[in-house]
Amino acid sequence: MIHTLEGVLELKSSRSAVINVGGVGFSVYFHDRTLRGLPRIGSKVKVFTHLNVKEDALELYGFLDAGDLAIFNLLHSVSGVGPKSALSVLDVAEHKEIEAAIKENRPDLLSRASGIGRKTAERIILELKNKIVMRGTGAMVEHMESDADLAEALVGMGYSRDEARIAITKTEAHNDLGVRFREALKILGRKKTL
């Protein structure tokens, strides 16, 4: 098993990157948030990895955070959840928020991921609820819900989901959804004027 890779970032594409380790270029799949968090091409990078062995391929999935790798491994252990589906769940929210959604029995929050329907989200909760130990999950789920509502409002105004998601992550942590909405619009407005 390859647990970590440390080397030079050579290439980034829409779903993967190439990391050169001692002259060997490893192609690694990432979720969108991790791809955005990678340094510039030519920089050193260290990632946690999961090696997925298939009949016709060896695929590496990478994470900047050990917590992301841990929840990925849990999600991938659920029957019917492949590595790409598990990766798409990590695009929905931070790993602690995903764990909170599982603990709070919220399949509606998990089914926002591409490739995860209601029944699969319910199966994830059923199989993983007792494997996750954490407290204060209610507040995390509320934050996840407000982010989802904010994203829907921005998408309704014509912005893409990716643009909305990026802008939301840059807003200050306010309880007032209206304040965060205005901040997100300012961020998106600045982007359009550049």
C-alpha positions as CSV (number, residue, x, y, z in Angstrom):
1,M,0.0,0.0,0.0
2,I,1.2,3.5,-0.8
3,H,0.2,5.7,2.2
4,T,1.9,9.0,1.3
5,L,3.7,10.5,-1.7
6,E,6.1,13.4,-1.4
7,G,7.6,15.0,-4.5
8,V,7.3,17.8,-7.0
9,L,3.9,18.7,-8.5
10,E,4.4,18.4,-12.3
11,L,0.9,18.7,-13.7
12,K,-2.7,19.5,-12.7
13,S,-5.9,18.7,-14.6
14,S,-9.5,18.9,-13.8
15,R,-9.6,15.7,-11.6
16,S,-6.0,14.6,-11.1
17,A,-2.4,15.7,-10.8
18,V,1.0,14.2,-11.4
19,I,3.5,14.1,-8.6
20,N,7.1,13.3,-9.5
21,V,8.8,11.2,-6.8
22,G,12.4,10.4,-7.5
23,G,11.9,10.5,-11.3
24,V,8.7,8.6,-11.4
25,G,5.5,10.5,-12.1
26,F,2.5,9.2,-10.1
27,S,-1.0,10.2,-11.5
28,V,-3.2,10.9,-8.5
29,Y,-7.0,11.5,-8.5
30,F,-8.2,14.3,-6.2
31,H,-11.5,15.9,-5.3
32,D,-12.0,19.6,-6.3
33,R,-11.3,21.2,-2.9
34,T,-8.0,19.3,-2.7
35,L,-7.0,20.2,-6.2
36,R,-7.6,23.9,-5.4
37,G,-5.4,23.5,-2.3
38,L,-2.4,22.1,-4.1
39,P,0.6,24.4,-4.5
40,R,1.8,25.8,-7.9
41,I,3.3,23.4,-10.5
42,G,7.0,22.9,-9.7
43,S,6.4,23.1,-5.9
44,K,7.0,20.3,-3.4
45,V,3.9,18.5,-2.1
46,K,3.1,15.7,0.3
47,V,-0.2,13.9,0.0
48,F,-1.9,11.0,1.8
49,T,-3.0,8.3,-0.7
50,H,-5.3,5.4,-1.1
51,L,-4.3,2.8,-3.7
52,N,-7.3,1.2,-5.4
53,V,-6.5,-2.1,-7.1
54,K,-8.8,-3.0,-10.0
55,E,-8.7,-5.8,-12.5
56,D,-7.2,-3.6,-15.2
57,A,-5.7,-0.7,-13.4
58,L,-4.0,0.7,-10.2
59,E,-5.5,4.0,-9.2
60,L,-4.2,6.4,-6.6
61,Y,-6.5,8.8,-4.8
62,G,-4.9,11.7,-2.9
63,F,-5.7,14.0,0.0
64,L,-3.9,16.8,1.8
65,D,-5.4,15.9,5.1
66,A,-5.3,12.5,6.9
67,G,-8.9,13.1,8.0
68,D,-10.1,13.2,4.4
69,L,-8.3,9.9,3.7
70,A,-9.9,8.3,6.8
71,I,-13.5,9.3,5.8
72,F,-12.7,8.4,2.1
73,N,-11.7,4.9,3.3
74,L,-14.9,4.6,5.4
75,L,-17.1,5.7,2.5
76,H,-15.3,3.4,0.1
77,S,-15.9,0.5,2.5
78,V,-19.7,0.8,2.1
79,S,-21.1,-1.6,-0.5
80,G,-22.1,0.2,-3.7
81,V,-19.8,3.2,-3.0
82,G,-16.8,3.2,-5.4
83,P,-13.7,5.4,-5.0
84,K,-15.0,8.1,-7.4
85,S,-18.4,8.3,-5.6
86,A,-16.5,8.5,-2.2
87,L,-14.4,11.3,-3.7
88,S,-17.5,13.2,-4.8
89,V,-18.9,13.1,-1.3
90,L,-15.7,14.9,-0.1
91,D,-16.6,17.7,-2.6
92,V,-19.8,18.4,-0.7
93,A,-18.2,19.5,2.6
94,E,-15.2,19.1,4.9
95,H,-14.7,15.6,6.3
96,K,-15.9,16.6,9.8
97,E,-19.1,17.9,8.4
98,I,-19.6,14.7,6.4
99,E,-19.1,12.7,9.6
100,A,-21.6,15.0,11.4
101,A,-24.2,14.4,8.6
102,I,-23.7,10.7,9.0
103,K,-24.1,10.9,12.8
104,E,-27.1,13.1,12.6
105,N,-28.8,10.7,10.1
106,R,-29.0,13.3,7.2
107,P,-29.0,11.4,3.9
108,D,-30.3,14.6,2.2
109,L,-26.9,16.3,2.8
110,L,-24.9,13.3,1.5
111,S,-27.1,12.8,-1.6
112,R,-25.9,16.2,-2.9
113,A,-22.8,14.5,-4.1
114,S,-22.6,13.4,-7.7
115,G,-23.4,9.7,-8.0
116,I,-24.9,9.4,-4.6
117,G,-28.7,8.9,-4.5
118,R,-31.0,8.8,-1.5
119,K,-30.8,5.0,-1.1
120,T,-27.0,5.0,-1.2
121,A,-26.8,7.9,1.3
122,E,-29.1,5.9,3.6
123,R,-26.9,2.9,3.3
124,I,-23.8,5.0,4.1
125,I,-25.5,6.2,7.3
126,L,-26.7,2.7,8.2
127,E,-23.2,1.2,7.8
128,L,-21.1,4.0,9.2
129,K,-23.1,5.7,11.9
130,N,-21.7,3.5,14.7
131,K,-18.1,3.8,13.3
132,I,-17.9,7.6,13.8
133,V,-17.2,9.0,17.2
134,M,-17.6,12.7,17.5
135,R,-19.6,15.3,19.5
136,G,-21.2,18.6,18.6
137,T,-22.5,17.3,15.3
138,G,-25.7,19.4,15.3
139,A,-23.9,22.7,14.8
140,M,-21.8,21.2,12.0
141,V,-24.9,20.0,10.2
142,E,-26.5,23.4,10.6
143,H,-23.4,25.0,9.0
144,M,-23.6,22.4,6.2
145,E,-27.3,23.2,5.6
146,S,-26.6,26.9,5.5
147,D,-23.8,26.4,3.0
148,A,-26.1,24.3,0.8
149,D,-28.9,27.0,1.0
150,L,-26.4,29.7,0.1
151,A,-25.0,27.6,-2.8
152,E,-28.6,27.1,-4.1
153,A,-29.3,30.8,-4.0
154,L,-26.1,31.6,-5.9
155,V,-26.8,29.0,-8.5
156,G,-30.3,30.4,-8.9
157,M,-28.6,33.8,-9.7
158,G,-26.7,32.1,-12.6
159,Y,-23.4,31.2,-11.0
160,S,-22.1,27.7,-11.4
161,R,-21.9,25.3,-8.5
162,D,-18.1,25.4,-8.5
163,E,-18.1,29.2,-8.4
164,A,-20.7,29.2,-5.6
165,R,-18.7,26.6,-3.6
166,I,-15.5,28.5,-3.9
167,A,-17.1,31.9,-2.9
168,I,-18.8,30.3,0.1
169,T,-15.5,28.9,1.4
170,K,-14.1,32.4,1.3
171,T,-16.9,34.0,3.3
172,E,-16.6,34.8,7.0
173,A,-18.3,32.4,9.5
174,H,-21.5,34.3,10.3
175,N,-24.7,33.0,11.7
176,D,-26.6,35.5,9.5
177,L,-27.1,33.9,6.1
178,G,-27.8,37.3,4.5
179,V,-24.4,38.6,5.5
180,R,-22.7,35.6,4.0
181,F,-24.8,35.9,0.9
182,R,-23.7,39.5,0.4
183,E,-20.0,38.6,1.0
184,A,-20.3,35.7,-1.5
185,L,-21.8,38.1,-4.1
186,K,-18.9,40.6,-3.5
187,I,-16.4,37.8,-4.0
188,L,-18.1,36.6,-7.2
189,G,-18.4,40.2,-8.4
190,R,-14.7,40.8,-8.0
191,K,-14.0,37.7,-10.0
192,K,-16.1,38.8,-12.9
193,T,-14.4,42.2,-13.0
194,L,-10.9,40.7,-13.3
